[in-house]
Amino acid sequence: SFDLFMDRPGLKSPVAGECSDSLVVARAHLQHAGLAHRVNFHKGDSAPEIKRLFGGGKEMLDFAFIDGDHTIQGCLADWRAVDDLLAAGDV
């Protein structure tokens, strides 16, 4: 999962308590749900981070869910970053 995980002063979580670090809060919620072993968080803008992490072309993805920044431009940038990483028939 890629996200900016910006600092959020005043953030209060029922799991993590008061914590402005949204990455710490997200990890606490995954741990609480018993799903921490299923998700890797990557802090940063998704399209450049995907290219940085997977740009060598050796790793392929089976599935990509693009939620992005909720703009057409953001979704297209994410799509361009994952398109070559999906094999024919992958989602």
C-alpha distances in whole Angstrom, upper triangle without the diagonal:
4,7,10,11,14,17,19,22,24,20,22,20,22,20,19,22,23,20,19,16,13,11,14,14,11,11,15,14,12,15,17,16,16,13,12,13,10,7,6,5,6,9,10,11,8,12,13,10,10,14,14,12,13,16,19,19,19,16,15,13,14,12,10,9,10,10,10,13,15,18,19,19,15,15,17,16,12,14,17,14,13,16,18,15,16,20,22,22,18,16
4,7,9,12,15,17,21,23,20,22,20,23,21,20,23,23,20,18,15,13,11,14,15,12,13,16,16,15,17,20,19,20,16,15,16,14,10,9,6,5,6,6,7,5,9,10,8,8,12,12,11,13,15,18,19,20,17,17,14,16,14,11,11,10,10,9,11,14,16,17,17,13,13,15,13,10,13,15,12,12,16,18,16,17,21,23,23,20,18
4,5,8,12,13,17,19,17,19,18,21,20,19,21,20,17,15,12,10,9,12,13,11,12,16,15,15,18,20,19,21,18,16,18,16,13,11,8,7,5,6,6,6,10,11,10,11,14,14,14,16,18,21,22,23,21,20,18,20,17,14,13,11,10,8,9,12,15,17,16,12,13,16,14,12,15,17,15,15,19,21,19,20,24,27,26,23,20
4,5,9,11,15,17,16,18,18,21,21,19,21,19,16,13,11,9,9,12,13,12,14,17,17,17,20,22,22,23,21,19,21,20,16,14,10,8,5,5,6,8,11,12,11,13,16,15,16,18,20,23,24,25,23,23,21,23,21,18,16,14,13,10,10,13,15,18,17,13,15,18,15,14,18,19,17,18,21,23,22,24,27,30,30,26,24
4,7,9,12,14,12,15,15,18,17,15,17,16,12,10,7,5,5,9,10,9,11,13,14,15,17,19,19,21,19,17,19,19,15,13,9,9,6,7,10,11,15,15,13,16,19,18,18,20,22,25,26,27,25,25,23,25,22,19,18,16,14,13,12,16,18,21,20,16,18,21,19,17,21,22,20,21,24,26,24,26,29,32,31,28,26
4,6,10,12,11,14,15,19,18,16,17,15,12,9,7,6,8,11,11,11,14,16,16,18,20,21,22,24,22,20,23,22,19,17,13,12,9,9,11,13,17,17,16,18,21,20,20,23,25,28,29,30,28,28,26,28,26,23,21,19,17,14,13,16,18,22,20,17,19,22,20,19,23,24,22,23,27,29,27,29,32,35,35,31,29
4,6,10,9,12,14,17,17,14,15,12,9,5,5,6,9,10,11,12,14,15,17,18,20,21,23,24,23,21,24,24,21,19,15,15,12,13,15,17,20,20,19,22,24,23,23,26,28,31,32,33,31,31,29,31,29,26,24,22,20,18,17,20,22,25,24,21,23,26,24,23,26,28,26,27,30,32,31,32,36,38,38,34,32
4,6,6,9,11,15,16,13,13,10,8,5,6,6,10,11,10,12,15,15,16,18,20,20,22,24,23,22,25,25,22,21,17,17,14,15,17,19,23,23,22,24,27,26,26,29,31,34,35,36,33,33,31,32,30,27,25,23,20,19,17,19,22,25,25,22,24,27,25,24,28,30,28,29,32,34,33,34,37,40,39,35,33
4,6,9,12,15,16,14,12,9,7,5,8,9,13,13,12,15,17,17,18,21,22,22,24,26,26,24,28,28,25,24,20,21,18,19,20,23,26,26,25,28,30,29,29,32,34,37,38,39,37,37,35,36,33,31,28,27,24,22,21,23,25,29,28,25,28,31,29,28,32,33,31,32,36,38,36,38,41,43,43,39,36
4,6,10,13,15,12,10,7,7,6,10,11,14,14,12,15,18,17,17,20,22,21,23,26,26,24,28,28,25,25,22,23,20,22,23,25,29,29,28,30,33,32,32,35,37,40,41,42,39,39,36,37,34,32,29,28,25,24,22,24,27,30,30,28,29,33,31,30,33,35,34,34,38,40,38,39,43,45,44,40,37
4,7,10,11,10,8,6,6,5,8,8,12,11,9,12,14,13,13,17,18,17,19,22,22,21,25,25,22,22,19,20,18,20,21,23,27,27,26,28,31,30,30,32,34,37,38,39,36,36,33,34,31,29,26,25,22,22,20,22,25,29,29,26,27,30,29,28,31,33,31,32,35,37,35,36,40,42,41,37,34
4,7,9,7,5,4,6,8,10,10,13,12,9,12,14,12,12,16,17,15,17,20,21,20,24,24,22,22,20,22,20,22,24,25,29,30,28,30,33,32,31,34,36,39,40,40,37,37,34,35,32,30,27,27,24,24,23,24,28,31,31,28,29,33,32,30,33,35,33,33,37,39,37,37,41,43,41,38,35
4,5,5,5,6,7,10,11,10,12,10,7,9,12,9,9,12,13,12,14,17,17,17,21,21,19,20,18,20,19,22,24,24,28,29,27,28,32,31,30,32,35,38,38,38,35,35,32,32,29,28,25,25,22,23,23,24,27,31,31,28,28,32,31,29,32,34,32,32,35,37,35,35,38,40,39,35,33
4,6,6,9,11,13,14,13,15,13,10,12,13,10,9,13,13,10,12,16,17,17,21,21,20,22,20,23,22,25,27,27,31,32,30,31,34,34,32,34,37,40,40,40,37,36,33,33,30,29,27,27,25,25,25,26,30,33,34,31,31,35,34,31,34,37,35,34,37,39,37,37,40,42,40,36,34
4,6,9,10,13,13,12,13,11,8,10,10,7,6,10,10,7,10,13,14,14,18,19,18,19,18,21,21,24,26,26,30,31,28,29,33,32,30,32,35,37,38,37,34,34,31,31,29,28,26,26,24,25,25,27,30,33,34,30,31,34,33,30,33,36,33,32,36,38,35,35,38,40,38,35,32
4,7,7,10,10,10,11,8,6,9,9,6,7,11,10,9,12,15,15,14,18,19,18,18,17,19,19,22,24,25,29,29,27,28,31,30,29,31,34,36,37,37,34,34,31,32,29,28,26,27,24,25,25,27,30,33,33,30,30,34,32,30,33,35,33,32,36,37,35,35,38,41,39,36,33
4,6,10,11,11,13,11,8,12,13,10,11,14,14,13,16,18,19,18,22,23,21,22,20,22,21,24,26,27,31,32,29,31,34,33,32,34,37,39,40,40,37,37,35,35,33,31,29,29,26,27,26,28,31,35,35,31,32,36,35,32,35,37,35,35,38,40,38,38,41,44,42,39,36
4,7,9,10,13,11,9,13,14,12,13,17,17,16,19,21,22,20,24,25,23,23,20,22,20,23,25,27,30,31,28,31,34,33,32,34,37,39,40,41,38,38,35,36,34,32,29,29,26,26,25,27,30,34,34,31,32,35,34,32,35,37,35,35,39,40,38,39,42,45,43,40,37
4,6,7,10,8,7,11,12,11,12,15,16,16,18,20,20,19,22,23,21,20,17,19,17,19,22,23,27,27,25,27,30,29,28,31,34,36,37,37,35,35,33,34,31,29,27,27,24,24,23,25,28,32,31,28,29,33,31,29,32,34,32,32,36,37,35,36,40,42,41,38,35
4,6,9,8,8,11,13,13,14,17,18,18,20,22,22,20,23,24,21,20,17,17,15,17,19,21,25,25,23,25,28,27,27,30,32,34,36,36,34,34,32,33,31,28,26,25,23,22,20,23,26,29,29,25,27,30,28,27,30,32,30,30,34,36,34,35,39,41,40,37,34
4,5,5,6,9,10,11,13,15,16,17,19,20,19,17,20,21,18,17,13,14,12,14,17,18,22,22,20,22,25,24,23,26,28,31,32,33,30,31,29,30,28,26,24,23,21,20,19,22,24,28,27,24,25,28,26,24,28,29,27,28,31,33,31,32,36,38,38,34,32
4,5,5,6,9,10,11,12,14,15,17,18,17,15,19,19,15,14,11,12,10,13,15,16,20,20,18,20,23,22,22,24,27,29,30,31,28,28,26,27,25,22,20,20,17,17,16,19,22,25,24,21,22,25,24,22,25,27,24,25,28,30,28,29,33,35,34,31,28
4,5,5,6,9,10,11,12,14,15,17,15,13,16,16,12,11,8,9,8,11,14,15,18,19,16,18,21,20,19,21,24,26,28,28,25,25,23,25,23,21,19,19,17,16,17,20,22,25,25,21,22,25,23,20,24,25,23,23,27,28,26,27,30,33,33,29,27
4,6,5,6,9,10,11,12,14,15,15,12,15,16,14,13,10,12,11,14,17,18,22,22,19,21,24,23,21,24,27,29,30,30,27,28,26,27,25,24,22,22,21,20,20,23,26,29,28,25,25,28,27,24,27,29,26,26,30,31,29,30,33,36,35,31,29
4,5,5,6,9,10,10,12,14,14,12,16,16,14,14,12,14,13,16,19,19,23,24,21,22,26,25,23,26,29,31,32,32,29,29,26,27,25,23,21,22,19,19,20,22,25,28,28,24,25,28,27,24,27,29,27,27,30,32,29,30,34,36,35,31,29
4,5,5,6,9,10,11,12,11,10,13,13,10,11,9,11,11,14,17,16,20,21,19,20,23,23,21,23,26,28,29,29,26,25,23,24,21,20,18,18,16,17,18,20,23,26,26,22,22,25,24,21,24,26,24,23,27,29,26,27,30,32,31,27,25
4,5,5,6,9,10,11,9,7,10,11,9,9,8,11,12,15,18,18,21,22,19,20,23,22,20,22,26,28,28,28,25,25,22,23,21,20,19,20,19,19,20,23,26,28,28,24,24,27,26,23,26,28,25,24,28,29,26,27,30,32,31,28,26
4,5,5,6,9,10,10,8,12,13,12,13,12,15,15,19,21,21,25,26,23,24,27,26,24,26,29,31,32,31,28,28,26,26,24,23,22,23,21,22,23,25,28,31,31,27,27,31,29,26,29,31,28,28,31,33,30,30,33,36,34,31,29
4,5,5,6,9,9,8,12,13,11,13,12,16,16,19,21,21,25,26,23,24,27,27,25,26,30,32,32,31,28,28,25,25,23,22,20,21,19,21,22,23,27,29,30,26,26,29,28,25,27,30,28,27,30,32,29,29,32,34,32,29,26
4,5,5,6,5,5,9,9,8,10,10,14,16,19,21,20,23,25,21,22,25,25,22,24,27,29,29,28,25,24,22,22,20,19,18,20,19,20,22,23,27,29,29,26,25,28,27,24,26,28,26,24,28,29,26,26,29,31,29,26,24
4,5,5,6,5,8,10,10,12,13,16,18,21,24,23,26,27,24,24,28,27,24,26,29,31,31,30,26,26,24,24,23,22,21,23,22,23,25,27,30,32,33,29,28,31,30,27,29,31,29,27,31,32,28,29,31,34,32,28,27
4,5,8,8,11,13,13,15,16,19,20,24,26,25,29,30,27,27,31,30,27,29,32,34,34,33,30,29,27,26,25,24,23,25,23,25,26,28,31,34,34,31,30,33,32,29,31,34,31,30,33,34,31,31,33,36,34,30,28
4,5,8,10,11,12,14,15,19,21,24,25,24,28,29,26,26,30,29,27,28,31,33,33,32,28,27,24,24,22,22,20,23,22,23,25,26,30,32,33,29,28,31,31,27,29,32,30,28,31,32,29,29,31,33,31,27,25
4,6,8,9,11,13,15,19,21,24,26,25,28,29,26,26,29,29,26,27,30,32,31,30,26,26,23,23,21,22,21,24,23,25,27,28,32,34,34,31,29,32,32,28,30,32,30,28,31,32,28,28,30,32,30,27,25
4,5,5,7,10,12,16,18,21,23,21,24,26,23,22,26,25,22,23,27,28,28,27,23,22,20,19,18,18,18,20,20,22,24,25,29,30,31,27,26,29,28,24,26,28,26,24,27,28,25,24,26,29,27,23,22
4,5,6,8,10,13,16,19,21,20,23,24,21,20,24,23,20,21,25,26,26,25,22,22,19,20,18,19,18,20,20,21,24,25,29,30,30,27,26,29,27,24,26,28,25,23,26,27,24,24,27,29,28,24,23
4,6,8,11,14,17,20,23,21,24,24,21,20,23,23,19,20,24,25,24,23,19,20,18,18,17,18,19,21,22,23,25,27,30,31,32,28,27,29,28,24,26,28,25,23,26,26,23,23,25,27,26,23,22
4,7,10,13,17,19,21,19,21,23,19,18,21,21,18,18,22,23,23,21,18,17,15,14,14,15,15,18,18,20,23,24,27,28,29,25,24,26,25,21,22,25,22,20,23,23,20,20,22,24,23,19,18
4,6,10,13,16,17,15,18,19,16,15,19,18,15,16,20,21,21,20,17,17,14,15,13,13,13,15,16,17,20,21,24,26,26,22,21,23,22,18,20,22,19,18,21,22,18,19,21,24,23,19,18
4,7,10,13,15,13,16,17,13,13,16,15,12,14,17,19,19,19,15,16,14,15,14,14,14,15,16,16,19,21,24,25,25,21,20,22,21,17,19,21,18,17,20,21,17,19,21,24,24,20,19
4,6,10,12,11,14,15,11,12,15,14,12,14,18,20,20,20,17,18,16,17,16,14,14,15,15,14,16,19,21,23,22,19,19,21,19,16,19,20,17,17,20,21,18,20,23,26,26,22,20
4,6,9,8,11,11,8,9,12,11,10,12,15,17,19,19,16,17,16,18,17,15,15,14,15,13,15,18,20,22,21,17,17,19,17,14,17,18,15,15,19,20,17,19,23,26,26,22,21
4,7,8,12,11,8,11,14,12,12,15,17,20,21,22,20,20,19,21,20,17,17,16,15,13,14,18,19,21,20,16,17,19,17,15,18,19,16,17,21,22,20,22,26,28,29,25,23
4,6,9,8,6,10,12,11,11,14,16,19,20,22,20,20,19,22,20,17,16,15,14,12,12,16,17,19,17,13,15,17,14,13,16,17,14,16,19,20,19,21,25,28,28,25,23
4,6,6,6,9,10,11,12,14,15,18,19,21,20,20,18,21,19,16,15,13,12,9,9,13,14,15,13,10,12,13,10,9,13,14,11,14,17,18,18,20,23,26,27,23,21
4,6,5,6,9,10,10,12,13,16,17,19,17,16,15,17,15,12,12,9,10,7,9,12,13,14,12,9,10,11,9,7,10,11,9,10,13,15,14,16,20,22,23,20,18
4,5,5,6,9,10,11,11,14,15,17,16,15,14,17,15,12,13,10,12,9,11,13,13,13,11,8,9,9,6,5,8,8,6,8,11,13,12,15,18,21,22,19,17
4,5,5,6,9,10,9,13,14,17,16,16,16,19,18,15,16,14,15,12,13,17,16,16,14,11,13,12,9,9,11,10,8,11,14,14,14,17,20,23,24,21,21
4,5,5,6,8,9,12,14,16,14,15,14,18,17,14,15,14,15,12,14,17,18,18,16,13,14,15,11,10,13,12,9,11,14,15,13,16,20,23,24,21,20
4,5,5,6,7,11,11,13,11,11,11,14,13,11,13,12,14,12,15,17,18,18,16,13,13,13,10,8,10,10,6,7,11,11,10,13,16,19,20,17,16
4,6,5,4,8,9,12,11,12,13,16,16,14,16,15,17,15,17,20,19,19,16,14,14,14,11,9,11,9,6,8,11,10,10,13,16,19,21,18,18
4,6,5,8,11,12,12,14,14,18,18,16,18,17,19,17,19,22,22,22,19,17,17,17,14,13,15,13,10,12,14,14,13,16,19,22,24,21,21
4,6,8,10,10,9,11,12,16,16,14,17,17,19,17,19,22,23,23,21,18,18,18,15,13,15,14,11,11,14,13,11,15,17,21,22,19,19
4,6,6,7,6,8,9,13,14,13,16,16,19,17,20,23,23,23,21,18,18,17,15,13,14,13,9,9,11,10,8,11,14,17,19,16,17
4,5,8,8,10,12,16,16,15,18,18,20,19,21,24,23,23,20,18,18,17,14,13,14,12,9,10,11,9,9,12,15,18,20,18,19
4,6,8,10,13,16,18,18,21,21,24,22,25,27,27,26,24,22,22,20,18,17,17,15,12,12,14,11,10,14,15,19,21,19,21
4,6,7,10,14,16,16,19,19,23,22,25,27,27,25,24,22,21,19,17,16,15,14,11,11,11,8,7,10,12,15,18,16,18
4,7,10,13,16,16,20,21,24,24,27,29,29,28,27,25,23,22,21,19,18,17,14,13,14,11,9,12,12,16,18,16,18
4,7,10,12,13,17,18,21,21,25,26,27,26,25,23,21,21,19,17,16,16,13,11,13,10,7,9,11,14,16,14,15
4,7,9,11,14,16,19,20,23,25,25,24,24,21,19,19,18,15,14,14,12,9,10,8,5,6,7,11,12,10,12
4,6,7,11,13,16,17,21,22,23,22,22,19,17,17,17,13,12,13,11,8,9,9,6,5,7,11,11,8,9
4,7,10,13,17,18,22,23,24,23,23,21,18,19,19,15,14,16,14,10,11,11,8,6,7,10,9,5,7
4,7,10,13,15,19,19,21,20,21,18,15,16,17,13,12,14,13,9,11,12,9,7,10,11,10,6,5
4,6,10,11,15,16,17,17,17,15,12,13,13,10,9,12,10,7,9,11,9,8,11,13,12,9,6
4,6,9,13,13,15,15,16,13,10,12,13,10,9,13,12,10,12,14,13,12,15,16,15,11,8
4,6,9,9,11,11,12,9,7,9,10,7,7,11,11,9,11,14,14,13,16,18,17,14,11
4,7,6,9,10,12,9,7,11,11,9,10,14,13,13,15,18,17,17,20,21,20,17,14
4,5,7,9,9,6,6,9,9,7,10,12,12,12,15,18,17,18,21,23,22,19,16
4,6,9,9,6,7,10,10,10,12,15,14,16,18,21,20,21,25,26,26,23,20
4,7,9,7,7,10,11,11,13,15,16,17,18,22,22,22,25,26,25,23,19
4,5,5,6,9,10,11,12,14,15,17,18,21,22,22,25,26,26,24,21
4,5,5,6,9,10,10,12,14,15,16,19,20,20,23,24,24,22,19
4,6,5,6,9,10,11,12,14,15,18,19,20,23,24,25,23,20
4,5,5,6,9,10,11,13,14,17,18,19,22,23,24,21,19
4,5,5,6,9,10,11,12,15,16,16,19,20,20,18,15
4,5,5,6,9,10,10,13,15,15,18,19,20,18,16
4,5,5,6,9,10,13,14,15,18,20,21,19,17
4,5,5,6,8,11,11,13,16,18,18,16,14
4,5,5,6,9,10,10,14,15,15,13,12
4,6,5,8,10,11,14,15,17,15,14
4,6,7,8,10,14,16,17,15,14
4,6,5,7,10,13,14,11,11
4,5,6,9,10,12,10,10
4,6,8,10,12,11,12
4,7,10,12,10,11
4,7,8,6,7
4,6,6,9
4,6,9
4,7
4
